[in-house]
Amino acid sequence: MVDIINDMDSLQYIQSNHTPEEKKASLDLVRESYGEHVDIAYEKYYDWQYLENPFGKGNIILAYEGGQAIAQLASVPCMYKIQSSSVPVSLIMNLCVSPRYQQKGMSVQLMSGLINRIQRINEPSILAVVMPNNTAIKVFVRHKFYSMPMKLLIRPTKLSKLFHNPAPRMLLRPFDYIWKKGKSTCVQEYPTIFDTRFDDFDIEIGLENDIRHVRDSKFLNWRYKNNPRRKYKVFTQMGKDGKLNGYIVVRITEALRTCTGFIMDFVVRRGNIDCGRDLVQCALEYFWSNDTTLAVVACISKSVEYSLLKKAGFLTCPDRFRPHPLTICVKNLKEEQMK
């Protein structure tokens, strides 16, 4: 049965059941808003993101006018460890309004509809969104989300490739070797599926940190092995006892108008500085050998991984060079209900 969230000003707010018609409406809206070639405009990516998530199906609220979808707000469930306790979280992935209806308060109404639905059916009580754009962040601030700033770290890999003019490129090419890192023999590529060693590692790491995303083998396989649009490389370091000491996940793509290497995930045991250093060194060597210009990573400044990256030569990217605010926005609905 169709779940109508709200009906005002001739609009219907409908909870999607992921029917073929609703899926088409969502994809058409994304293509109209962002173009046809973004990842979220593809049906296989939709299925992966909203239907195959190991923590449960995604939640999409669609706004209709005259039978046509004109806006949507989508979220997926995930799990966080907060002081050793597992806490379900709804992670907002896509706030999308047709260009013809922007600047009319649609985003605010969609957010209100999502919050009302979560409170009504007792879904995860914490909402979170990672790195909203300049327009969306205003909506979250209006709904009293708490902001947790992140740092964007950047490091040259082949500095000469930043220049298109042959003269400075040739002049700087010898200096590219300054940024080259040798590959650590203690780190190995991990080409197979994530197994129970990552489950054990996630449990042990969860006891060390106050707040962190649960990264068990089911989540990691879904996130990095089953993604239909993106390919990742995984490097690990194992101890002599066969236990996992840490891992790093990387991806190479075109960004910032150049070939860029991204560190997508980086986790080590607290205090294992040598493992962290070796993993970063391996990632940088992989970026260098694949002719990237820059290495980029976003992280929270208080994490142990942040300090390891800074020691490896990563620099904080100035705010004026970032396209969007680098922020995690969080809202605890249960806490709000208790006030």
Solvent accessible surface area in square Angstrom, and as a share of the most:
residue,aa,sasa,rsa
1,M,223,0.99
2,V,81,0.47
3,D,45,0.23
4,I,89,0.45
5,I,32,0.16
6,N,57,0.29
7,D,87,0.45
8,M,84,0.37
9,D,115,0.60
10,S,85,0.55
11,L,13,0.07
12,Q,69,0.31
13,Y,1,0.00
14,I,19,0.10
15,Q,14,0.06
16,S,4,0.03
17,N,76,0.39
18,H,25,0.11
19,T,49,0.28
20,P,103,0.65
21,E,127,0.57
22,E,17,0.08
23,K,27,0.11
24,K,129,0.55
25,A,21,0.16
26,S,2,0.02
27,L,9,0.05
28,D,58,0.30
29,L,2,0.01
30,V,3,0.01
31,R,86,0.31
32,E,74,0.33
33,S,28,0.18
34,Y,97,0.37
35,G,31,0.30
36,E,118,0.53
37,H,147,0.66
38,V,53,0.31
39,D,27,0.14
40,I,44,0.22
41,A,1,0.01
42,Y,72,0.27
43,E,90,0.40
44,K,153,0.65
45,Y,15,0.06
46,Y,5,0.02
47,D,33,0.17
48,W,11,0.04
49,Q,8,0.03
50,Y,8,0.03
51,L,56,0.28
52,E,98,0.44
53,N,10,0.05
54,P,54,0.34
55,F,55,0.23
56,G,30,0.29
57,K,138,0.59
58,G,6,0.06
59,N,14,0.07
60,I,0,0.00
61,I,0,0.00
62,L,0,0.00
63,A,0,0.00
64,Y,33,0.13
65,E,60,0.27
66,G,85,0.82
67,G,69,0.66
68,Q,95,0.42
69,A,9,0.07
70,I,1,0.01
71,A,0,0.00
72,Q,1,0.01
73,L,0,0.00
74,A,0,0.00
75,S,3,0.02
76,V,6,0.03
77,P,25,0.16
78,C,6,0.04
79,M,51,0.23
80,Y,38,0.15
81,K,41,0.17
82,I,50,0.26
83,Q,138,0.61
84,S,60,0.39
85,S,63,0.40
86,S,66,0.42
87,V,33,0.19
88,P,61,0.38
89,V,3,0.02
90,S,7,0.05
91,L,27,0.14
92,I,6,0.03
93,M,82,0.37
94,N,9,0.05
95,L,30,0.15
96,C,1,0.01
97,V,15,0.09
98,S,0,0.00
99,P,69,0.44
100,R,127,0.47
101,Y,42,0.16
102,Q,85,0.38
103,Q,167,0.74
104,K,130,0.55
105,G,37,0.35
106,M,10,0.04
107,S,22,0.14
108,V,31,0.18
109,Q,48,0.21
110,L,0,0.00
111,M,0,0.00
112,S,41,0.26
113,G,5,0.05
114,L,1,0.00
115,I,13,0.07
116,N,84,0.43
117,R,29,0.11
118,I,3,0.01
119,Q,68,0.30
120,R,141,0.52
121,I,74,0.38
122,N,133,0.68
123,E,54,0.24
124,P,29,0.18
125,S,27,0.18
126,I,21,0.11
127,L,0,0.00
128,A,5,0.04
129,V,10,0.05
130,V,59,0.34
131,M,82,0.36
132,P,8,0.05
133,N,59,0.30
134,N,81,0.41
135,T,88,0.51
136,A,13,0.10
137,I,29,0.14
138,K,146,0.62
139,V,12,0.07
140,F,2,0.01
141,V,89,0.51
142,R,171,0.62
143,H,26,0.12
144,K,165,0.70
145,F,16,0.06
146,Y,150,0.57
147,S,44,0.29
148,M,51,0.23
149,P,103,0.65
150,M,23,0.10
151,K,76,0.32
152,L,27,0.13
153,L,0,0.00
154,I,37,0.19
155,R,8,0.03
156,P,19,0.12
157,T,1,0.01
158,K,31,0.13
159,L,48,0.24
160,S,3,0.02
161,K,47,0.20
162,L,78,0.39
163,F,85,0.36
164,H,157,0.70
165,N,86,0.44
166,P,99,0.62
167,A,71,0.55
168,P,39,0.24
169,R,65,0.24
170,M,134,0.60
171,L,132,0.65
172,L,39,0.19
173,R,118,0.43
174,P,89,0.56
175,F,103,0.43
176,D,7,0.04
177,Y,143,0.54
178,I,122,0.62
179,W,64,0.22
180,K,79,0.34
181,K,70,0.30
182,G,46,0.44
183,K,110,0.46
184,S,12,0.08
185,T,124,0.72
186,C,76,0.46
187,V,2,0.01
188,Q,113,0.50
189,E,74,0.33
190,Y,18,0.07
191,P,99,0.62
192,T,83,0.49
193,I,120,0.61
194,F,4,0.02
195,D,49,0.25
196,T,95,0.55
197,R,93,0.34
198,F,1,0.00
199,D,37,0.19
200,D,80,0.41
201,F,5,0.02
202,D,7,0.04
203,I,105,0.53
204,E,52,0.23
205,I,2,0.01
206,G,1,0.01
207,L,126,0.63
208,E,64,0.29
209,N,38,0.20
210,D,99,0.52
211,I,101,0.51
212,R,22,0.08
213,H,29,0.13
214,V,13,0.08
215,R,54,0.20
216,D,36,0.18
217,S,14,0.09
218,K,145,0.61
219,F,19,0.08
220,L,0,0.00
221,N,25,0.13
222,W,22,0.08
223,R,56,0.20
224,Y,15,0.06
225,K,67,0.29
226,N,85,0.44
227,N,6,0.03
228,P,54,0.34
229,R,98,0.36
230,R,67,0.25
231,K,169,0.72
232,Y,29,0.11
233,K,69,0.29
234,V,4,0.02
235,F,7,0.03
236,T,5,0.03
237,Q,18,0.08
238,M,59,0.26
239,G,21,0.20
240,K,221,0.93
241,D,107,0.56
242,G,36,0.34
243,K,111,0.47
244,L,2,0.01
245,N,27,0.14
246,G,0,0.00
247,Y,3,0.01
248,I,0,0.00
249,V,0,0.00
250,V,0,0.00
251,R,50,0.18
252,I,51,0.26
253,T,40,0.23
254,E,129,0.58
255,A,25,0.20
256,L,94,0.47
257,R,232,0.85
258,T,19,0.11
259,C,30,0.18
260,T,0,0.00
261,G,0,0.00
262,F,49,0.20
263,I,8,0.04
264,M,62,0.28
265,D,9,0.05
266,F,17,0.07
267,V,6,0.04
268,V,4,0.02
269,R,46,0.17
270,R,134,0.49
271,G,58,0.56
272,N,41,0.21
273,I,71,0.36
274,D,81,0.42
275,C,0,0.00
276,G,0,0.00
277,R,125,0.46
278,D,16,0.08
279,L,0,0.00
280,V,1,0.01
281,Q,47,0.21
282,C,1,0.00
283,A,0,0.00
284,L,2,0.01
285,E,32,0.15
286,Y,42,0.16
287,F,0,0.00
288,W,31,0.11
289,S,69,0.44
290,N,66,0.34
291,D,69,0.36
292,T,0,0.00
293,T,0,0.00
294,L,17,0.08
295,A,0,0.00
296,V,4,0.03
297,V,9,0.05
298,A,35,0.27
299,C,17,0.10
300,I,68,0.34
301,S,47,0.30
302,K,192,0.81
303,S,36,0.23
304,V,29,0.17
305,E,26,0.12
306,Y,34,0.13
307,S,47,0.30
308,L,8,0.04
309,L,1,0.00
310,K,74,0.31
311,K,155,0.66
312,A,21,0.16
313,G,29,0.28
314,F,2,0.01
315,L,109,0.54
316,T,56,0.33
317,C,9,0.05
318,P,56,0.35
319,D,102,0.53
320,R,191,0.70
321,F,123,0.51
322,R,53,0.19
323,P,94,0.59
324,H,86,0.38
325,P,34,0.22
326,L,13,0.06
327,T,13,0.08
328,I,24,0.12
329,C,1,0.00
330,V,35,0.20
331,K,14,0.06
332,N,59,0.30
333,L,3,0.01
334,K,113,0.48
335,E,100,0.45
336,E,65,0.29
337,Q,105,0.47
338,M,156,0.69
339,K,193,0.82
